[in-house]
């Protein structure tokens, strides 16, 4: 089994939290909402942070770019939860 990368990943997630951008971390991904340039710069900083500790870094990036939508991160989760509860 390979070396654990939980510590460098935690460092990257710390960078996300310190960015001040709206974010949410779950078991599989960290979601970030913000200006295009800010988010891309943050992805690069996180990749570089993990690369300091391991020779291989895998980055999965999915971009959802709705124009003029506020609160998208939380609104989607709340909508699913409301339907799950039958409201």
N, C-alpha and C positions, 0 to 999 in steps of 0.2 A: 504494500500500500504506500502511496506517495506521501510526501510531507504535507502537513496541514497548512492551509493558507488562511486560516481563520484570523490570525493576527493581522497580516497585511490587508485583508479584506475589511477588517474592523477599522483599520487606519483610513482606508478609502471612504468608508461610510462616515467616518468622523469628518472627513473633508466635506462630504455632502452636507452634513448637518451644519458645519461651520459656514457654508456658503450663504446661508440665509434663504435659499430658495425653498419653496414648498417641496417636501419630499416625504416618501413613505418607503420603508424597507420591510420586505416580507421574506419568506423562506427561499424564494427563487430570484427575486429582483429588487432593485431599488428604483423607485419611480421618482422622477424629478420634473418639476414644471418651472419654466422660466424662459427668458429671452434666448433665442437661438445661440448667439455668441457666448452667453454665460454658460449655457448647458454644455455646449461642445467643449469649451475651455475646462469645465469641471470634469467631463468624461476623460479628457486628456490628462488632467492632474491626477485623477484616480488611477488611471492605467499606469502612469509613471510611478505612483506610490507603490502599487502592487509589484511592479517590475523591479523595484529596489530589493525585494525579498525573494523573488523567484524568477527563473530564467524563461518562464512561459506564462503569458497572460492571455486569457480568453475574454473578449468583451462582446457582449450581445447588446446591440442598440436597436430599439424600436422607436420610431418617431411618430407621434400623433400630433398634428399641427392644426387644431381647430382655431379658426380666427374669431376673435371676439367672445370667447367662452371663458367665464370666470368660475373658479372652484371645480374644475373638471376632475381633478384627482379624487376628491371626496364625493362629489355628486354622483359619479358612476357607482361607487361602492354603496352609497346610501340607496340608490334606486334599486339595485339588486337585492339589498337587504329588505327593503320595503316589500318587494314582490315575494321574497321568500317567506315573510311573515304574513302574507295575504292581505296587506293593507292597500 
